[in-house]
Amino acid sequence: MKKLPCILLIFGFSISAFAQNKQVSFEKRLIDYFQKQTWGHVVITRDSLYKSPFKGEFNVSVSNNYIEFDTTHIVIKNPYFSDKYEEAEEDKDYVRNFPKSFSVIYENSLISLFENGKFACFKLDNFERDTALENKLNTRKFKYHWIIDNQLGGLSGNYIYLWNGNKWSKSKSGFPLKSQPKLFEDDKFIVYGDCHGEWGGTVYFFEKSTSKTFFTESTCANTVIKDSGGYNVLAQLGHGNGSAEIKTIADPTKLTLAKPNEIRTIVNGEALGYTDKSNAFKKKLDFYGAQIFSFFNYGDKVLYIVNLSDLTFIAEIKNNEIEIVNPLFFSDLYTHNPVTNQSGNYALINLDNYGTGLYREISVLIINGNKITKLDWNEDHSR
């Protein structure tokens, strides 16, 4: 028993050495990668992998606090897809092979909706099909689905239905969406957006108690996190060299009120959002030259999924310093209009890619603590 402290000391030293080796390997791969991306004789170091010359100048470095994530990559087939291939002018069968609406997490399962109007359910612990849950849910056919006030909801016919655990019941409360994903919901607001690319985008706050909608510019909103300062709206766009911004909105009712016929419209060739002159927000971040696909809470930190120089990685952002904490899959995991939602301990990031599935979800990232699972529909979408 007297030797136990020595054994524990050696064991602790081994863990520390392992972590240090991980950090060194992590740094070397990143330095080598960014060195290959540069022109001329620019010297790349761990403290300056990339420095933006654009508006909102930022520096990219290797974090001193490497975070170890357990990453897994899985391919799952659409269980309802027919092998029959028929040409269509705009919407080919290969597009219909992807989910009809962005997947959600409900009852510890990933719930996806396909072209035939039926749900496919996959258990989060092993991604096997939960046919028992499917049989319960597939008593109606649906056109779109969401999590609404913590319940599974879907559009069937012209009505929104909610699942109470035993049956579908027609919703009696107002819901502003028909065929697009929801960005965020709390007891006061349902948040969603629209995107017109280089012509801008709009984020909308639907007030539940009044059915009024307030808006501001956001090109193009993908994630909303609420904290003590208000609603933090992350937006990104891939045009040009890419851009990203975060607006913090303390009180959405101070934004411009939208008339019902204005929502999702363009005004003078630009998104409605540009007509908001309320200034009822603060810019928390404004970068040009990088894209931020998502941000999520991790313990006491906020982490960001950043795309830069054909590499997608996880980072902390401190003012204008982007500190890479994990290389994720060390690939160009690219997406055009992602959406992130929090479900209990899980963060679910829906990924589309126009060249693969038009506006449909082709993959999801599921984050639970230090475990990240990338699920691809039908085939490997690694890049």
MIDREN-601304 format. One record per residue (C-alpha): y negated, x, z negated; residue in one letter. Coordinates in steps of 0.25 Angstrom, whole numbers, plus 5000, padded with zeros to 4 digits. Layout:
# MIDREN-601304
YXZA
...
# end
This chain:
# MIDREN-601304
500050005000M
499150124998K
499150155013K
498650015016L
497150055016P
497350165026C
498150075035I
497049975035L
496050085038L
496850135050I
497049995055F
495549965054G
495250095061F
496150055072S
495449925074I
494149985074S
494650095084A
495149985093F
493849905093A
493050035096Q
494050065108N
493749925113K
492249945112Q
492350085119V
493150025130S
492249905131F
491049995133E
491650085143K
492149965152R
490749905152L
490050035154I
490950065166D
490749925172Y
489249925171F
489150065176Q
489850025189K
488849905191Q
487649995191T
486950065202W
486350205202G
486450295190H
486250195179V
486950235166V
487750125159I
487950135144T
488450045134R
487050015129D
486549975143S
487649925153L
486649845161Y
485149825159K
484449705167S
483249735175P
482949585176F
482149485168K
482649475154G
483149615154E
484349645146F
485349755143N
486849755143V
487649835133S
488949855126V
488949785113S
489349875100N
490049745096N
491249725105Y
491849595103I
493349585106E
493749455113F
495149415116D
495149375131T
496149295139T
496249255153H
497049135157I
497249055170V
497548905169I
497948815180K
497348675183N
498548585180P
498048475189Y
497748555202F
498548525214S
498948635224D
498548555236K
497348615242Y
496348525250E
495048575256E
493848505252A
492448535257E
491748565244E
492748555233D
494048615235K
495348605228D
495248735221Y
493948695215V
494648565209R
495648655203N
494648695192F
494148595181P
493348485185K
492348505173S
492248625163F
493348635153S
493148605138V
493848635125I
494348515117Y
495448505107E
495848655108N
496048635123S
495348675136L
495148535143I
494848545158S
494648435168L
495248445182F
495048375196E
496048265193N
495148215181G
496248265171K
496048365159F
496948485157A
496948535143C
497348685139F
497548725124K
496648835120L
497648915112D
498548935124N
497948865136F
499248785138E
498948635143R
498848535133D
499448415140T
499448325128A
497948335128L
497948315143E
498748185142N
497848135132K
496548165140L
496948125154N
496947975152T
495647975161R
495148055172K
493848135170F
492848195179K
492248295169Y
492348325154H
491648385142W
491648395127I
490748285123I
490348285108D
491548365105N
492448265112Q
493148285126L
492348205136G
492448175150G
491948095162L
492847985167S
492347895178G
490847875174N
491047885159Y
491147995148I
492447985140Y
492748055126L
494048095121W
494248055106N
495548125105G
496448005109N
495747935120K
494547935130W
493347845126S
492047825134K
490847895128S
489747815123K
488747925122S
487947985133G
488448105140F
487548175151P
488548245159L
489448205170K
489948325178S
489448455171Q
489848535159P
489148515145K
488448645140L
488348595125F
488348485116E
487948455101D
487548335094D
486148325101K
486348375115F
487248385127I
486848505135V
487148535150Y
486448595162G
486348605177D
486148725186C
485548745199H
485748895200G
484448965204E
483648835204W
483948835189G
484648745179G
484448655167T
485048635153V
485048485148Y
485048435134F
485548295133F
485148235120E
486248145115K
485348055106S
484348015117T
485148055130S
483848135134K
484048265141T
483148385139F
483248505148F
482748645152T
483048755162E
484348835160S
484948905172T
486048885170C
486548835156A
487948875152N
487948885137T
487248815125V
487348865111I
486648795100K
486148875088D
485048865078S
483948895088G
484448785097G
485248775110Y
485448905117N
485648875132V
486248995140L
486048985155A
486449085167Q
486349095182L
487049185192G
485949185202H
485349325206G
485649425195N
486049315185G
485249255173S
485449205159A
484649135149E
484749065135I
483748965131K
483648915117T
483248765115I
482948725101A
482648585104D
483148525118P
482348405116T
481048495118K
481548525132L
481148435144T
481748295144L
482448265157A
482348135164K
483748075168P
483548095183N
483148245181E
484348295175I
485148395183R
484048385194T
483248495201I
481748485201V
480948555213N
482148635216G
482448685202E
483248645190A
482648535181L
482648635170G
481448705175Y
480548585173T
480748595158D
479448655153K
479748625138S
479948775134N
480848715123A
481748835123F
481748985120K
482349085130K
483449165122K
483949245134L
483449265148D
484249365157F
484249395172Y
485349475177G
486549425169A
487249295167Q
487749235153I
488849135155F
489049095141S
488749125127F
489549085114F
489549105099N
490549215094Y
490449225079G
489049255075D
488749305089K
488349245102V
489049305114L
488749295129Y
489549295142I
488749385151V
488949415166N
488249535171L
488649635182S
489849555186D
490449565172L
490549455162T
490549495147F
490249445133I
488949495126A
488049475115E
486549465119I
485449525110K
484149495116N
484149575129N
485449655126E
486749605131I
487849665123E
489249655129I
490249625118V
491549595127N
491849615142P
492549475142L
493549495154F
492749615159F
492549535173S
491549455180D
491849325174L
490849245182Y
490449105181T
489249015187H
489048905178N
489848925165P
489748835153V
490048865138T
490448765127N
490848785113Q
492048715108S
492348745093G
492748885092N
492848895108Y
491848935118A
492248875132L
491548935144I
491848865157N
491648955169L
491448915184D
491348995196N
490748945209Y
491649025218G
492948985212T
492748845207G
491348795211L
490748735198Y
492048715191R
492648785179E
493548895184I
493748965170S
493448955156V
493149055144L
493649005131I
493149085119I
493749065105N
493249175095G
493649315101N
494649245111K
494149225126I
495049155136T
494649145150K
495349025157L
495349025172D
495748895180W
496948915190N
496749065193E
496149195188D
494649195189H
494449335184S
493449415192R
# end
